[in-house]
Amino acid sequence: MLLHGYGSNEEDLFSFASELPDHYYVISARAPYSLQYGSYAWYSINFDADENKFSDNDEARTSRDVISRFIDEVVANYPVDPNNVTLIGFSQGTILSYAVALSYPEKVQRVVAMSGYLNLDLLTDDYLKNNFSNLKIFASHGTVDQVIPVSWARKAKPILDTLGIATTYKEYPIGHGVSPQNFYDFKNWLEGK
């Protein structure tokens, strides 16, 4: 399942579909909050007078649960193995992918987390009781990302390691985007190479 970033839509990451492993059933979700024509968000980002950004965590938690229910609907209505679900997120889609996978690890086996970060405020209150033994994460970030600082992304791996989650973390000399090498690396990771 592909989860796009803030201000984008379900078509954004769908260009990955033809390049993913042939046995994948690829579904690209559209975030629920409309920004303007063709642009959507998983949650609002608000700015104060000093241009500080604030995420609407209530909207984000609502989206987390919408995605969780959507996974259930997909598994019930399409030929998708419930024990083989992968979330591929970019930016805000990564933040939600982390939130869903750590809150409901029984529904997600793999996460590709690109150009985002782990926001612990979006997880269910009891997430530490979850069994993460079947969860694997590939996280990546651009070293010159001007939208989400690489320092935010780097905080995820130590937390994931503490939770016992098998995590691969890579950085690329790019901004807020997906380089060809990044795509190649996560595709190989998905294929177990």
DRENMIZA-547128 format. One record per residue (C-alpha): residue number from 1; residue in three letters; y, z, x. Coordinates in nm, 3 decimals, always signed. Layout:
   num   residuo     north        up      east
   NUM       Ala         Y         Z         X
...
// end
This chain:
   num   residuo     north        up      east
     1       Met    +0.000    +0.000    +0.000
     2       Leu    +0.335    -0.110    +0.141
     3       Leu    +0.637    +0.118    +0.091
     4       His    +0.974    -0.041    +0.170
     5       Gly    +1.291    +0.119    +0.302
     6       Tyr    +1.618    +0.220    +0.138
     7       Gly    +1.809    -0.069    -0.018
     8       Ser    +1.518    -0.311    +0.003
     9       Asn    +1.242    -0.408    -0.239
    10       Glu    +0.869    -0.475    -0.266
    11       Glu    +0.902    -0.823    -0.113
    12       Asp    +1.037    -0.688    +0.218
    13       Leu    +0.711    -0.579    +0.382
    14       Phe    +0.491    -0.823    +0.192
    15       Ser    +0.527    -1.071    +0.479
    16       Phe    +0.278    -0.841    +0.658
    17       Ala    +0.010    -0.908    +0.396
    18       Ser    -0.131    -1.233    +0.535
    19       Glu    -0.157    -1.079    +0.881
    20       Leu    -0.342    -0.764    +0.779
    21       Pro    -0.723    -0.740    +0.799
    22       Asp    -0.890    -0.980    +0.553
    23       His    -1.075    -0.705    +0.367
    24       Tyr    -0.748    -0.531    +0.271
    25       Tyr    -0.630    -0.538    -0.089
    26       Val    -0.252    -0.536    -0.033
    27       Ile    -0.013    -0.390    -0.290
    28       Ser    +0.359    -0.360    -0.229
    29       Ala    +0.537    -0.097    -0.439
    30       Arg    +0.897    -0.103    -0.558
    31       Ala    +1.091    +0.222    -0.530
    32       Pro    +1.203    +0.365    -0.866
    33       Tyr    +1.579    +0.405    -0.812
    34       Ser    +1.792    +0.091    -0.851
    35       Leu    +2.092    +0.056    -0.619
    36       Gln    +2.212    -0.294    -0.707
    37       Tyr    +2.050    -0.627    -0.779
    38       Gly    +1.726    -0.649    -0.582
    39       Ser    +1.784    -0.321    -0.396
    40       Tyr    +1.591    -0.001    -0.456
    41       Ala    +1.547    +0.345    -0.307
    42       Trp    +1.282    +0.614    -0.314
    43       Tyr    +1.567    +0.866    -0.335
    44       Ser    +1.946    +0.875    -0.312
    45       Ile    +2.133    +0.926    +0.012
    46       Asn    +2.476    +1.074    -0.042
    47       Phe    +2.769    +1.096    +0.198
    48       Asp    +3.034    +1.367    +0.215
    49       Ala    +3.399    +1.326    +0.318
    50       Asp    +3.299    +1.354    +0.685
    51       Glu    +3.035    +1.082    +0.643
    52       Asn    +2.746    +1.326    +0.678
    53       Lys    +2.432    +1.205    +0.502
    54       Phe    +2.240    +1.416    +0.253
    55       Ser    +1.906    +1.315    +0.104
    56       Asp    +1.829    +1.397    -0.258
    57       Asn    +1.508    +1.591    -0.195
    58       Asp    +1.439    +1.641    -0.568
    59       Glu    +1.435    +1.263    -0.620
    60       Ala    +1.220    +1.226    -0.308
    61       Arg    +0.964    +1.478    -0.434
    62       Thr    +0.957    +1.295    -0.769
    63       Ser    +0.891    +0.967    -0.584
    64       Arg    +0.619    +1.139    -0.379
    65       Asp    +0.437    +1.223    -0.701
    66       Val    +0.503    +0.879    -0.854
    67       Ile    +0.336    +0.721    -0.549
    68       Ser    +0.046    +0.966    -0.574
    69       Arg    -0.011    +0.871    -0.940
    70       Phe    +0.028    +0.502    -0.851
    71       Ile    -0.253    +0.537    -0.596
    72       Asp    -0.472    +0.679    -0.876
    73       Glu    -0.380    +0.385    -1.103
    74       Val    -0.453    +0.131    -0.829
    75       Val    -0.792    +0.286    -0.754
    76       Ala    -0.878    +0.291    -1.127
    77       Asn    -0.774    -0.070    -1.196
    78       Tyr    -0.840    -0.270    -0.878
    79       Pro    -1.132    -0.309    -0.638
    80       Val    -0.993    -0.048    -0.399
    81       Asp    -1.212    +0.206    -0.223
    82       Pro    -1.056    +0.550    -0.294
    83       Asn    -1.185    +0.663    +0.046
    84       Asn    -1.008    +0.382    +0.230
    85       Val    -0.639    +0.390    +0.128
    86       Thr    -0.368    +0.310    +0.381
    87       Leu    +0.006    +0.360    +0.334
    88       Ile    +0.230    +0.136    +0.545
    89       Gly    +0.588    +0.254    +0.530
    90       Phe    +0.917    +0.153    +0.683
    91       Ser    +1.216    +0.390    +0.710
    92       Gln    +1.247    +0.569    +0.374
    93       Gly    +0.900    +0.432    +0.291
    94       Thr    +0.772    +0.612    +0.601
    95       Ile    +0.932    +0.939    +0.493
    96       Leu    +0.753    +0.906    +0.158
    97       Ser    +0.427    +0.799    +0.324
    98       Tyr    +0.428    +1.119    +0.528
    99       Ala    +0.510    +1.323    +0.216
   100       Val    +0.228    +1.170    +0.011
   101       Ala    -0.033    +1.184    +0.287
   102       Leu    +0.035    +1.545    +0.386
   103       Ser    +0.066    +1.662    +0.024
   104       Tyr    -0.237    +1.469    -0.105
   105       Pro    -0.458    +1.386    +0.197
   106       Glu    -0.759    +1.338    -0.030
   107       Lys    -0.590    +1.018    -0.157
   108       Val    -0.481    +0.867    +0.177
   109       Gln    -0.687    +0.806    +0.489
   110       Arg    -0.436    +0.622    +0.711
   111       Val    -0.060    +0.601    +0.745
   112       Val    +0.143    +0.350    +0.942
   113       Ala    +0.481    +0.522    +0.977
   114       Met    +0.749    +0.290    +1.116
   115       Ser    +1.112    +0.385    +1.182
   116       Gly    +1.106    +0.703    +0.977
   117       Tyr    +1.058    +1.075    +1.019
   118       Leu    +0.863    +1.369    +0.879
   119       Asn    +1.068    +1.573    +0.629
   120       Leu    +0.876    +1.897    +0.565
   121       Asp    +1.100    +1.973    +0.265
   122       Leu    +0.929    +1.692    +0.074
   123       Leu    +0.577    +1.833    +0.102
   124       Thr    +0.400    +2.033    -0.166
   125       Asp    +0.443    +2.408    -0.125
   126       Asp    +0.073    +2.457    -0.047
   127       Tyr    +0.026    +2.162    +0.190
   128       Leu    -0.093    +2.386    +0.475
   129       Lys    -0.410    +2.457    +0.273
   130       Asn    -0.500    +2.086    +0.272
   131       Asn    -0.789    +1.934    +0.465
   132       Phe    -0.644    +1.673    +0.702
   133       Ser    -0.970    +1.593    +0.883
   134       Asn    -0.992    +1.238    +0.738
   135       Leu    -0.625    +1.150    +0.790
   136       Lys    -0.508    +0.928    +1.077
   137       Ile    -0.148    +0.829    +1.151
   138       Phe    +0.012    +0.553    +1.358
   139       Ala    +0.382    +0.632    +1.402
   140       Ser    +0.636    +0.414    +1.579
   141       His    +1.010    +0.402    +1.633
   142       Gly    +1.276    +0.202    +1.811
   143       Thr    +1.435    +0.378    +2.106
   144       Val    +1.778    +0.243    +2.009
   145       Asp    +1.746    +0.290    +1.631
   146       Gln    +2.100    +0.322    +1.497
   147       Val    +1.994    +0.433    +1.147
   148       Ile    +1.736    +0.707    +1.215
   149       Pro    +1.762    +0.859    +1.563
   150       Val    +1.446    +0.836    +1.771
   151       Ser    +1.476    +1.211    +1.833
   152       Trp    +1.399    +1.268    +1.462
   153       Ala    +1.084    +1.055    +1.485
   154       Arg    +0.965    +1.234    +1.799
   155       Lys    +0.948    +1.566    +1.611
   156       Ala    +0.659    +1.445    +1.392
   157       Lys    +0.376    +1.420    +1.647
   158       Pro    +0.383    +1.785    +1.763
   159       Ile    +0.371    +1.898    +1.398
   160       Leu    +0.091    +1.654    +1.314
   161       Asp    -0.100    +1.761    +1.625
   162       Thr    -0.072    +2.126    +1.514
   163       Leu    -0.220    +2.025    +1.177
   164       Gly    -0.510    +1.858    +1.358
   165       Ile    -0.417    +1.507    +1.240
   166       Ala    -0.521    +1.224    +1.473
   167       Thr    -0.186    +1.063    +1.555
   168       Thr    -0.085    +0.769    +1.772
   169       Tyr    +0.287    +0.755    +1.850
   170       Lys    +0.461    +0.460    +2.017
   171       Glu    +0.818    +0.362    +2.091
   172       Tyr    +0.969    +0.016    +2.135
   173       Pro    +1.301    -0.095    +2.290
   174       Ile    +1.444    -0.204    +1.954
   175       Gly    +1.677    -0.082    +1.678
   176       His    +1.586    -0.015    +1.315
   177       Gly    +1.317    -0.274    +1.268
   178       Val    +0.963    -0.385    +1.350
   179       Ser    +0.912    -0.575    +1.674
   180       Pro    +0.623    -0.821    +1.716
   181       Gln    +0.461    -0.578    +1.962
   182       Asn    +0.493    -0.295    +1.708
   183       Phe    +0.321    -0.509    +1.444
   184       Tyr    +0.047    -0.615    +1.688
   185       Asp    -0.014    -0.252    +1.789
   186       Phe    -0.044    -0.115    +1.438
   187       Lys    -0.260    -0.408    +1.327
   188       Asn    -0.499    -0.338    +1.617
   189       Trp    -0.490    +0.032    +1.527
   190       Leu    -0.588    -0.053    +1.168
   191       Glu    -0.872    -0.269    +1.296
   192       Gly    -0.992    +0.013    +1.521
   193       Lys    -0.920    -0.169    +1.847
// end
